Amino acid sequence: MSKERGGKKAETTEVLIVGCGPVGATLAALLGRYGINTLVIDKAPDILLMPRAIALDNEALRVLQMAGLSEDSFARIPIPQVQMHSPVMGRFATANTRGSLDGHPKLVTFYQPELEQALAGRLAALPSVTVRRCLELVTLHDEGDVVSVVVSDDAGRQEEIRARYLIGADGASSLVRSLIGQDFQGTTYGEDWLIVDARQRAEQAIDHVEFICDPRRSVPHMPAPGGRERWEFMLRRGENREQMEHPDKVAELMAPWISSSDLQIERTAVYRFHARCCERFSKGRVFLVGDAAHITPPFVGQGLVAGLRDVANLGWKLAWVLRGQAQPQILDSYDQERRPHAVSMINLARFMGHLVMTRHAVSAFMVHGLMRLSRLLPPLRRHLEELRIKPANRFRQGLFCAGQGLKHLLPGSQLGQGWVRSGGEVRLSDDVLGERLLLVGFNTNPQAGLSAALRSRWQAAGGGFLQVGVQNQSPETTELLEDLAQSLSAPASAALAVVRPDRFILCSGPAGCAAELLQQTLGLLGK
């Protein structure tokens, strides 16, 4: 749409996303499910055909599933183990990443251009989403009821765009973040690393991730789809970008794995790893997501994952407000819910980075030796090897009924995903839950005892009903999911829970309290 303003036409949209990387594109796809008029701009003329981010976990794959990407949308390699090696004591720690969680592998590597191409195809199929490239943000002004921005194309022509909400998904050097006065504060640890991506390694690449924790030079090493393999070399003091990116130096570093005659380089680049986070992820009608809000070192593979968590949290809230199904105050919960967990992940990455980047031989010997000894203690070994060290994605405060609910359906925690049968078809449960806000009955009909007036209010606020149970339960008025592995309906007693579109539990209680749960939820939505 366009609007006359000062003699010139200003394009208008409900949501303007600055940045069409994986995080911005995923948010656009999530908004497109609701028919929200969304414009995505990016200064790049096309997708950069170079590897960058490389790791995703089961939570990230679940978000991409919600955004409409199928398992075969882009290639991925499941990673069975993450190993940590010392030149003195060999393998001193292992993390078990084999198997799946919530319907997806626990850890995969991928090729970022393929993911971006899959997302571009998804956006092209959504009528309410428009992508405009070769457009760069110049200024923005939050006018209270709308955000007005000026953008410039690659020929220097400027135009105005007006949006109800603006999302900064423009990366670590975010201009949006600077323009709203949310530049990163305080100190960061900064380390320079040379990234080397090699190709034509299909028959020779390792099948796991390894960290070579050598005080002389630490090296993470991992496979990637398409016969690719990645190495990350920590720069020593006195080394610089020009030295490290020189072909002779790259060949020298790669010699323990590949001879110079066989070396096929796809990309070399020196990056500085940072650990930073904004004081707030939003200001007025402007929100920050992904690297624009927080920068995470790559040592636990959570950089892109954190950004995908951001947009899963924010997307449905924007849609509910824009469709008039909730008051704008619910948007305050985005920062409340996401920032603490993002900080926890940054701290974990810093901790793992110190293990990898120990420059002193004595410190390395002590730290790595203690980690090896910890494997002799079963509780501590399980804590480390089964990834229990990873902070749970659970909210401390936000848009849920804190301090209430059932322990096995704890408000502020995420509902798991399992295989279900719906309409005779076996599917993952998220595909059936869709983009709805749902009152879910576990082994009970969620609509039992509800008045027609309350059902109507609930449906007007974007709510629906769903029953999860076994085949012999057949409610006449509610859609039934047959829980094939009883992974969702495991509680023996009947229970109810309000499940948000991002699959977090808003409130829960025993059967018979459906009216109370709906009233609580409507109150939180301001309806």
Number of C-alpha atoms within 10 A of each C-alpha: 10 13 14 9 10 7 7 11 14 19 17 21 22 18 26 25 26 26 26 27 22 24 27 27 26 28 29 31 30 25 27 23 20 17 15 24 22 25 22 24 22 23 19 16 11 11 16 12 12 13 18 15 18 21 25 24 23 18 21 22 23 23 24 23 17 23 24 20 20 12 12 8 17 18 16 22 18 24 23 18 17 21 19 21 21 20 12 14 11 13 17 20 21 21 19 17 22 17 13 13 17 19 18 20 22 22 26 26 22 23 22 22 19 19 19 21 17 19 26 19 13 20 23 13 11 19 13 19 23 17 17 15 17 15 24 21 21 15 14 20 15 19 12 10 11 19 22 21 19 17 19 17 16 13 8 10 9 14 17 21 20 25 23 20 22 29 25 24 32 27 23 16 12 19 21 25 27 12 13 17 11 20 20 21 10 8 9 12 11 13 15 19 22 21 23 22 22 22 18 16 19 14 7 13 19 14 16 20 22 20 22 21 27 21 22 15 16 24 23 21 21 23 28 29 20 15 14 22 23 22 21 22 21 23 19 15 7 6 11 14 14 10 12 20 18 11 13 12 13 20 19 12 15 17 12 8 11 16 11 14 7 10 17 14 16 15 15 19 15 19 15 13 18 20 20 26 23 20 14 16 24 22 15 16 20 23 24 31 27 28 22 29 30 25 25 26 24 21 20 20 20 24 24 22 20 26 28 26 22 25 29 24 24 27 24 23 28 22 22 21 16 18 15 14 20 22 17 16 13 18 24 17 16 21 21 17 22 25 20 16 19 26 18 15 24 26 17 20 22 21 14 15 19 15 22 25 21 20 17 11 13 11 13 21 18 11 16 25 16 12 19 17 14 18 18 10 9 10 10 16 20 16 15 19 18 15 15 13 12 14 13 12 19 17 20 16 16 19 25 26 19 15 12 13 20 15 9 12 24 23 28 24 19 19 20 15 18 20 21 27 19 16 11 9 8 14 15 17 22 23 14 14 20 16 20 18 23 26 28 26 28 27 23 23 29 30 22 16 11 15 10 10 8 13 17 11 15 22 14 13 20 16 22 21 22 21 27 26 24 19 12 7 15 16 15 8 13 18 17 26 28 25 24 16 12 15 15 22 23 14 13 8 11 18 24 27 29 29 25 24 21 24 25 24 25 29 29 28 22 16 18 18 17 25 17 14 21 22 15 17 22 17 11 18 19 14 15
